[in-house]
Amino acid sequence: MKSHYKTSVGEKIYVVVVYLLIILLCLSIILPFLNIFALSFNAGKDAERGGIYFWPRLWSLQNYKEVLVSSNILTAFGISLFRTVVGTVASVFLTAMAAYALKSKTLPGVRFFTLLIFFTMLFSGGIIPYYMLLKSLHLTNTIWVYVIPALYSAWNLIIMRTFFQQIHVSLEESARMDGYNDFSIFMRIIMPLSKPVIAVIALFNAVGHWNDWFTGAFYVRSGDLRPLSTLLQEMLTRAEAMRSKLESAAGMNQYDALDKMQVTGDSMKMATIMIVVAPIIIIYPFIQKYFAQGVMIGSIKE
């Protein structure tokens, strides 16, 4: 049966405008990434001439060699991998357990605890009290400073609780009639039905752990405990300092300084960005379908 509905001129204009905005948004993300990719694979000295946009003019792997040649790079990669995997798994599981408890209307004081958790999203104690707390807990200069303080996030907790509230209560009631306790219901019913929100929270946690350089720079003194992001940040700082030192040498201008260097601070920076974002880019396609479902949490009410 043919539909007699005709698209109006206004609706056509609306669709065109929406598509144009989406295309512009995609280009604003893709084009800078292509520029970073091109500069990371281009010879550093050649890149200083400019004119490189979306494809390398003079291919070179020297930028990546300079970044990866560090003796501590494998150790730092292992630290980042450990904190990302352990921190993400532990955070998702513990956050899910807390969210399952908070979504219960029969829990004594549930509104008070929810308000208390929400309060932490609005106010913070500051860097110095936070450092003193970590030190009193003997977490500074240990690998657990990356994992334990990041186990819970008030925002992630609220997102999970909202998703759990959308799971029909009749499923839990049926399970209780079959003899299931709270933990069995959580593991066998709630968690399998919550793959979208678990994927979203896991992605948020993993990206946060992998990209975090601040914790390693301020709360860890041992070089063997520095994560990849912190180590690469220090390498960039040293490269910029070396370049400034060469440029300030007597009788040496900028171009003479560049001739002394195989890479530049900017070219190393682009290679560093590619190394840091590559794992996330590789993993994201495998959880994309769950992430697309998870971002719609709370948008539909029954």
Number of C-alpha atoms within 10 A of each C-alpha: 3 4 5 6 6 7 8 9 9 9 11 11 11 12 12 12 12 12 12 12 12 12 11 12 11 11 12 11 10 12 13 13 16 15 16 23 19 23 31 28 24 25 22 25 19 20 21 16 8 9 10 17 15 16 15 21 16 15 15 16 13 19 25 20 13 15 18 16 10 14 8 17 18 14 17 22 16 16 19 23 17 18 21 22 17 15 22 23 16 18 25 25 16 14 24 27 19 15 23 22 17 24 20 14 10 9 11 10 10 15 13 10 13 16 10 12 16 15 12 13 11 7 8 10 8 8 9 9 11 13 15 12 13 17 14 10 10 12 19 21 21 16 18 14 20 27 21 16 14 16 18 19 17 17 14 22 24 20 20 27 22 18 21 24 15 14 14 9 11 9 12 18 12 11 16 14 9 9 10 15 12 13 12 13 17 18 12 12 15 19 17 11 15 17 16 22 28 23 22 23 24 24 20 14 23 22 16 14 24 23 17 17 20 13 17 24 18 12 18 20 13 11 15 15 21 28 33 27 25 22 23 25 16 14 19 20 14 13 20 17 13 16 19 14 11 18 17 13 11 7 7 12 12 13 11 12 18 19 10 11 15 14 25 22 20 19 26 26 24 21 26 24 16 18 18 16 13 11 12 15 11 9 11 13 11 11 15 15 12 17 21 14 14 21 13 12 17 12 6 7 6 3
